[in-house]
Amino acid sequence: MSILRSARRLMRNMDKFREECGVVAIYAHPEAEKLTYLGLHGLQHRGQESAGIVTSDGMGLHAHKAMGLVADIFTEEVLTKLRGTLAIGHTRYSTAGDSALLNAQPIMVQSNKGQVALAHNGNLVNALEIRSRLESQGSIFQTNSDTEVIVHLIALSKEHTLPEAMADALRRVEGAFSLVMISSDRIFAARDPRGFRPLAMGRIPAQSGEKRETIVFASETCAFDLIGATYERDVKPGELVVVGSEGVLSHFYSPAGPQSSCIFEHVYFSRPDSLVFGRSVDMSRDALGRQLARESPAQADIVVPVPDSGVSAAMGFAAESGIPFRFGLIRNHYVGRTFIEPSQSVRDFGVKLKLNPVRSVLEGKRVVLIDDSIVRGTTSRKIVRMIRGAGAREVHMRISCPPTVSPCFYGVDTPSKKQLIAANKSVAEIRDYIGADSLAYLSLEGLKEACGDGEKTTYCSACYTGKYPTDRVDVEEIQPVITRR
């Protein structure tokens, strides 16, 4: 099967593969299940659809997965049944396709190498190709997730040891993956050779009466802060870290390739209190705002962020421009996944449910409105209308990244090209559509400079350029068959 045909089938039949997720792993702690729960709570922003934890008590693995939020799923009663000294966890948001418990992670499998469970953040671009081949050889898949491809490859590997089987499996998959895996006595952590998605390693010092320190892994370091772990380093691209009774062992299952770390982690996806790819997210976003103020200044009275993702950039813009920073929009953080909508239509109800304007701040003012991105444009249009409705005299929209013109195939939820407003309209047309007095985006060069491109990592910016770091997908060919909820 050709690469193009494989990609086309992947997007048509299994676009449910693409997921935004957070992963956690804990080795050697008497309450590993509770630390994993807390770590997942810190990573809740990376996925609100389902969550799961698998623990080991040294004898076997114990799992619990459910749909919903971490705090709702893992009650005291559930965590008591998961008691173990090793654990991994996963919080998931499927970016397309099925939203079902069968796709919740970690995914567990029994093989001749023992019982293992695996949790994965990213997207494998050759998953359907491998899955089709394995199914033709008799493998039976239980989920629609590309993660299950990896556990099948591990189970079928002819390598004699589990670390060798995992390395063998990882060499066979392509795309973006940061993953953690658990066996009865070991924890594994790995990143793809290009380093698309983040994965950090930390330690918790041994407490009085404990024999060893605790080793932890997480998608973002904000999870470490909640459990008292100290960040040590990132898992390196192409690296497989194995933690067991022999200590922490590092293996490179593949040479590191050209680095393609996701720059959108710094623009939007990660929490500002995290270190991602070895760099402070808040520092990057502050620099994005400062650079935006230099490139696209505005005559205005106040700088207002779209909370929460626009806050750090707005503070940078205000500091650089000298225009006062004000919270002119207040976000409701307690909006659930379901709500009762009034039977009589309320204009812009969905946005009003999450954001509310502060009339006393906005009335009569010329406002610089800072947001991290414009995707379809519909939400920005409603927010601008809301601010004008609160009495703002002018609204100048500033975006702390370049126009998003292409979808992501490496684990971030972006719509098809025909749904991306910047792929189909000029900046002037977008300005008119959202109803702003002016609109400006940060340049690609400004984005890379603000995020330290080339210092500790080199970034993937395919969503802003349409130039993908792998050739597994041909976007123009497969675009018509991409579907979204």
N, C-alpha and C positions, 0 to 999 in steps of 0.2 A: 504494500500500500504506500502511495507517495506521501510525502510530508504534508502537502497541501490537502490531499483527500482526507488524511488522518485528522488534520486540524479542522477541516470543515465538518466532519462527523462529530468531532469533540464538541464543537460549538452548537451543532444542531441538536444532538441527542443527549448531551451530558453537560450542558452549561451550568448545571447545579454543582459542578466541581468547584467553581471559584468561591473561595471563602476568605473572609476576614476573621482572624482568630487570635486568641492569646493562649500561651502554654506556660506551665509551671512544672518544676520537678524538685523533689526534696529527697536527699539521701542522708540517712542516719540521724533521725530525730524521733524521740519517743512519742511525739504528737505530730507526725508527718502529715496526717490527714487534715489537721486543723491549720497547719501552716500553708498547705496547698489551698485550702478554702480561703484563707486570708489573701494569699497571693492572687487567686482568681478574682476576688473582690476588687483588688487593686487594678486588675486588667479588664474589669467589666465593660469599659468603653470599647474594647476590641471585639465584643460580641455579646449580644443580649438575647439570642434566640434559644440556646441550650447550653448546658454545662455538664461536665462529668469529672469524676475523680476515680482513679484506680490506685489501690494501696497493696503493699506486700507486708505480711507479718513474718516473713521468712519461710513460710510453708507453702503459701499459695497467694493468688491475686484475688482482690475483692473490689467490685466495681459498683458505682451508682451513677446513672445518667438520667437527665430529665430535661424537658422543655422549660424555659423560663429563666429567671435571674438567679444568680449564685446564692444570694441570701435567702431566697425563697425555697430553693432546691435542697440546700444542705442544712437541715435542722440539727439540733443537738442529738436527736435520736438517730438520724442517718449517719452522722459522723461517728457516733459510738460504734456502729456496726462496721465502720471502715477502719477501725484502729489498726495502725501499722507504723513501721519505722521508715519505710520508703513509700513515695507516692508521686504520681503525676496527675496533672489536671489540665482541662481544656475548656475554654469558653468560646462559643461559636456564633457567627452570624453568616448564614449562607447568602451570597451576593446574588444568586439567581437560582431558579428551579425549586426543588423540593425543600420544604421546611418541615422536617419530620424527625421523630426520635430515632428512627433507624440510622440517620446520618450523624447523630450526636457522637462525640468522641470523649475519651480515648476509645480506639477500636482494639478489641482483644482477640487473640487467636491462640490455638493450641497446635504445637508442631512437635516434630521429633527433637527439637532443641529446647522444648519446654514451653511454658505458657508465657506470652508476652503481651503487652498493650502499648499502643503508640498514639501520640497526639501530634498534630501537624498544623502549622501555619504556612499558607502559601498556596501555590497552584502548580500542578504537574502538567506540562503541555503535551506530553506523550502518554498520558494515562490511558486514554481510550485504546490506543494502539496496543499497549501492553495487555490491557484487560481483555481485548478481543482475542489475542493470542493465547492467554491463559485459559479463557473460557473454552476455546477450541480444544485445549488439552485436558479439559475436565474440571477445572477450578470452578467453584461455585461462590459467587459474590452475594453478600447480604445487604450491601448498602449502595448508594449512588455516589459515594465519596471517593476521590482519587487516593485518599490515604489508605484505603483498603488494598490498593495495588501494591503498596510498599510492604504491608504485612504478608501478603501472599508471596511476594518475591523473597522475603526473609524465610518463610516457612519452606519454600521450594528450593532454596539455595543448597548446593552440594558442598558448601564449605562446612568444616567440622565444628567450629565454635560459633557461638552467637555473635560476638563482635565481628568475626570474619563474614558471617552471613549477612549482617546488617551492612557492612561495607560493600559487599557484593551487590546487594539490592540497591543501594544508593548510587552506585556507578551505572545502573541500568535506567534510572529515571532522569528526566530533564525538566527544568523549570525552576520554580522558587519553592524552597522548603527550609524552614527551621523547625526541628522536631525534637521531641523527647520520647524515650521509650523506657519501660520498666520490665524487669524480669523478677524472679523471686528474691534475688540477692544483689541486683545491680541496677544502676540508672545509666542511660545513654542519652547523649545530646549531640546533634549534628546540624550543620548548615550546608546549603548548596554551594558549589564552587564559585558562584558569582556573588554570593552574599546578599541576595535580594532582600530578605526579611531579617529582622534583628533577633538576636538571642544572646543574653548576657549570663555570666556565671558569677556567683558570689559565695560567701562563706558566713556561717554563724559560729562564733567561738564556742568551744566545748564548755558547758556549765559545770558547776561543782558536782562531782559524782559521775559525770559522763565520760566515756572513754575516748570519744573522738569528736572533732568538729563536724558541723553539718554543711554539706555542699548543696547549693541551690542553683537552679536555672530558671530564667523567666524571659518572656518576650520583651519586657521593659523593666528598668530598674526601680520604677515606682512600686513594684511588687515587693522588692527587697526592703524598702523603707518600712512597710507595714509589719514585716516579720523579723526585723532587727538584723538583717543580713548586710554585709558590706560588699559592694561591687568590687570584683577583682579584675575581670576582663571580659571581652566578648568571645564567644566561640568563633573561631576563625573560619572563613570560607573554605570549604573542602575538608573541614576537620570533624572527626568523630571522637568525642570525649566519653570514656567509659569510667564510671565510678563504682568501685567495689571494695572488698576487703583488702585488696592489693594497693589501694589508693586511687589517685586520679591519674588516668593514663590517657595520653593524647595520641591519636592516630590520624594520619591524613589519607583518607580513602581515595582522594583525587587531588591533583594539583589545583591550586586556586586559579580561576580563570580571570579574565578582565572584570574588574569590579563593577557591579551594577546595583548598588544599594538603593532602595526606594526613597527618593527625595520627598515623596508625599508623606512619609512618616514624620518628617520635620515640619512640613507645611500644615498638616492637619491631623493625621491619624493618631500619633502618639500623644501621651499626656505631657504637658509642659514641664512637669517635675521629674521627668525621666532623662536618663542618658541613653541615647539611641545611636548606634554605630560609634560609640565612644564620645559623643558630643551632646551637650546640653540642648534639649529641645527648646526650652525657654530662651536660651541665648540665640538660637537660630531664628526664632520667631521675632524676637526683639530686633535683630539685625535685618530681617525681612521688612519690618515696618519702617526702620530708619532708611533703608535703601529706597523703599517706595516713596517716602517723603522727599528724598533727593531727586528721584526720577520724575515724580508726578505731584508737585506741590499743589495746594488748593487754597484759595482765599476763603477762610471759614472762621467760625466762632468757637466750635467745639469738635473734638474727635470722639466718635462713638463706635465701640466695637459691636459686631454681631456675636453675642456670647454663645458658647464659651471659646470656640476655636479662634475667634478674631481678637481676643483680649490682648495677648502678648504683642502681636503685630501692631495693634492700635496704640499701645503704650510706647512702642518704639517710634511710631509715626509722630505721636504727640511730643515726645522728647526731642526728636530731631527738628520738628517744625516750629516748636514753641507754642502750638495751639493747645489749649487746655483739654485734658482727657476727662470725659464724663461717661458714666453708665446711663445712657439714654434708653436702653432696652434692658428689661429684667427678664431673666429666663426662669421658667417654672421647671425645677429639677425633679418634680414628682409626677410627671406625666407617664402613665403606664402604657402598655402596648395596646390596650383597648380602652375606649371611652364611649360615653353616650352622647351622640351628637344631637343638638336640638332639631326637632322635626321641621321647624321653620328655618330655612337657610340663613346662616349667619356668614356674611362675607369674610373670606380669609380665615375661617374658623380654625383650620389645622395649625396655621402659624400663630394665631392669637392664643391657642392653647399652650404653646411653648414660650412665646415671647409677648411682652406687654410694654408699650412705650411709656416713658416718664414725661408726661406733658410739661411739667414745670421746668424740665431740663431742655426740652426740644422747642418749645413754643417761641417763635420769632427768630430762631437761630439758623445760621448757615452751618450745615452739618457735613463733616467728612465721615462717611460710613465705611468702616473697615471690615472686610470679610476675607476668609482664607481662599475662597474659590467661588466661581459660578459654574454650575454644571448644566442643568436644563434652563435655568433662568427664572423659573416660575416662583421659587421661594424668594429670590432677590426682588422680584417685581412686587410681591406682597409686602415685603418688609419696607421697601421704599414708599409704597402707598400708605403703610401704617404710620411711618414717620411724618409724612406730609399731613396725614390726618390728625396727628398730634400737634400740628401747628408749625412745623419746620418751614423756614422761608426758602431754603435751598437744600438739596441733597446731592453731595458729590461722592460717588462710590469709588473706592479704591480696593483693589484685590491684591493680596500679598503673594501671588504666584502668576505665571503666564496663563494665557487662555488654554483651557483644557480641550484639546482637539482630537484626541484618540483614546480609545478604551484601554484599560490595563488587562493584561493576561497573566499577571504574576501575583494575584492575590488581593487586589484592592477593587472594591466595587465601583465601577464606572459604567454608564450606559453605553449603548451602541452609538456609533458615530452620528447617525441620523438624529439621535436624541441630545447630542452635545451641542449646545447653542453656539459655542465658539467655532465649531466645525462647519457651521452653516450660515453664520452672520458675521459681519464686520463689527469692530468695536463700536462704531457709531450706531449701527443697527441694534446692537445689544443695549446700548445706552437708551435708545428710544423705546425699546421693548420694556425695559425695567422701569422706565420713567424717571431716570436720574438726570440732574442738570449736567453732570459730567461723569465720565467713567474712564479709569485707567488701570491697567494691569502692570505688575512688576515684570521686568524683562527677564529672559532666560539667563542672561549673563549675571544680572543682579541677584537672581535666585541662587545660582550656584555659588556666587561669591559670599552671600549671606550664610549659606549652609556649609561653608568650608570645603567646597568640592576640591579634591586633589590633596587635601591635608592628611586626613586619616582614611578617607575612602573616596571612591569615584561613584557618582550617582547615576541611576537610571532616570531619565526624564522623558521617556517615550510618550507619556500622556500629554506632554506639551509639544512634542516634535513629530510624533508618528514614526520615529526611527527606533525599532525594537532591538534589544541587545542579542536576541536569539532569532534564528530564522525558521523556527518551528511553525510559526503562524504567518499567514499572508492576510493581513487585515482587510485589504480592499476586496479580496476574493470572498472571505467568509462573512463580511459585514452584513449582507442581507439576511443571513440566517440566525443572527444573534437575537435572542429575545430577552425581555426583562419583565419583572413584575411591575 
